[in-house]
Amino acid sequence: MSERNGVEIGHCPKRRGVCFRLALAVALVAVAADQITKWVILEHVMTPPRLIEVTPFFNLTLGFNSGVSFGFLGGGAANPWLLSGLALAIAVALGAWARRTDSRSEAAAFGAIMGGAVGNVIDRMRLGAVTDFLDLHAFGWHWPAFNVADVGISGGVVLLLLHGWRQGRRPPAGEGA
C-alpha cells in the first residue's frame, strides 16, 4: 500500500482514537439520515399511507417491522426491548472493535453498522416497530421493504467483507513484492 506523509493510505494515523472518531462520525451521520428520512416519510410523504411509484423498479411504501430481517421474531410485547438490547450490545461491541482498528474502511464500516442499528433501536423504542419505506422490485418480485438504517447496516457489512477479502489477498509482511 502506498504512503502519504508517512501514513499508509487507508489507515488512520498512529494517534490513538482517530479511527474511533471516524466510526462515531459515520454512526452519527447514519442515525441522523435514518431518523430524518423516517420523519419525512411519516409526517409528510405518507399522509395518508399509500404506494408511490418512483421508478419501474422502486416504490415508496409504508411498513412497520416488529421483528428482525424479513419480520423474523416479530410479535410479542418483549421483542422490542429484547431486539433493542441485542442491537445496542452489538453496536457497543463494534465500537470497541473500532477503537482497536487502524483501518479507515473498517472504521467507516463499523460506524455505518452502529448507526443503522441505533437508528432502528430508536424506532423500536418510540413506535414498537421499525419504519420501512423503500421498496425495490423486479419481475413481480419485491425485496422486503427497508430503510436508510438498513442501507447503513448492509453497506457496512459489505465494506467489512471487501476489507477482509482485500486483506486476505495481500501478501504477509516481508513476502513478495
Solvent accessible surface area in square Angstrom, and as a share of the most:
residue,aa,sasa,rsa
1,M,96,0.43
2,S,70,0.45
3,E,115,0.52
4,R,154,0.56
5,N,147,0.75
6,G,66,0.63
7,V,42,0.24
8,E,65,0.29
9,I,69,0.35
10,G,29,0.28
11,H,34,0.15
12,C,9,0.06
13,P,26,0.16
14,K,193,0.82
15,R,163,0.59
16,R,206,0.75
17,G,17,0.17
18,V,28,0.16
19,C,4,0.03
20,F,32,0.13
21,R,140,0.51
22,L,59,0.29
23,A,0,0.00
24,L,85,0.42
25,A,51,0.40
26,V,40,0.23
27,A,12,0.09
28,L,127,0.63
29,V,103,0.59
30,A,17,0.13
31,V,26,0.15
32,A,46,0.35
33,A,39,0.30
34,D,0,0.00
35,Q,34,0.15
36,I,105,0.53
37,T,44,0.26
38,K,3,0.01
39,W,140,0.49
40,V,53,0.31
41,I,9,0.04
42,L,39,0.19
43,E,99,0.44
44,H,116,0.52
45,V,37,0.21
46,M,4,0.02
47,T,89,0.52
48,P,95,0.60
49,P,92,0.58
50,R,110,0.40
51,L,98,0.49
52,I,46,0.24
53,E,134,0.60
54,V,76,0.44
55,T,49,0.28
56,P,127,0.80
57,F,119,0.49
58,F,42,0.18
59,N,7,0.03
60,L,31,0.15
61,T,34,0.20
62,L,42,0.21
63,G,25,0.24
64,F,110,0.46
65,N,32,0.16
66,S,42,0.27
67,G,0,0.00
68,V,49,0.28
69,S,75,0.48
70,F,139,0.58
71,G,34,0.33
72,F,135,0.56
73,L,91,0.45
74,G,39,0.37
75,G,42,0.40
76,G,61,0.58
77,A,97,0.75
78,A,71,0.55
79,N,28,0.14
80,P,21,0.13
81,W,178,0.62
82,L,116,0.58
83,L,7,0.04
84,S,4,0.02
85,G,41,0.39
86,L,103,0.51
87,A,23,0.18
88,L,78,0.39
89,A,59,0.46
90,I,83,0.42
91,A,9,0.07
92,V,111,0.64
93,A,61,0.47
94,L,19,0.10
95,G,10,0.10
96,A,47,0.37
97,W,115,0.40
98,A,0,0.00
99,R,130,0.47
100,R,180,0.66
101,T,18,0.11
102,D,74,0.39
103,S,5,0.03
104,R,99,0.36
105,S,37,0.24
106,E,30,0.14
107,A,0,0.00
108,A,26,0.20
109,A,0,0.00
110,F,0,0.00
111,G,0,0.00
112,A,19,0.15
113,I,16,0.08
114,M,12,0.05
115,G,0,0.00
116,G,0,0.00
117,A,10,0.08
118,V,45,0.26
119,G,0,0.00
120,N,16,0.08
121,V,10,0.06
122,I,55,0.28
123,D,1,0.01
124,R,22,0.08
125,M,77,0.34
126,R,147,0.53
127,L,76,0.38
128,G,29,0.28
129,A,11,0.09
130,V,5,0.03
131,T,0,0.00
132,D,10,0.05
133,F,8,0.03
134,L,26,0.13
135,D,9,0.05
136,L,73,0.36
137,H,36,0.16
138,A,47,0.37
139,F,214,0.89
140,G,77,0.74
141,W,148,0.52
142,H,94,0.42
143,W,115,0.40
144,P,52,0.33
145,A,36,0.28
146,F,35,0.15
147,N,0,0.00
148,V,40,0.23
149,A,1,0.00
150,D,38,0.19
151,V,77,0.44
152,G,14,0.14
153,I,52,0.27
154,S,65,0.42
155,G,39,0.38
156,G,1,0.01
157,V,67,0.38
158,V,81,0.47
159,L,61,0.30
160,L,40,0.20
161,L,121,0.60
162,L,98,0.49
163,H,28,0.13
164,G,40,0.39
165,W,150,0.52
166,R,131,0.48
167,Q,78,0.34
168,G,68,0.65
169,R,161,0.59
170,R,82,0.30
171,P,68,0.43
172,P,87,0.55
173,A,110,0.85
174,G,90,0.86
175,E,106,0.48
176,G,74,0.71
177,A,149,1.16
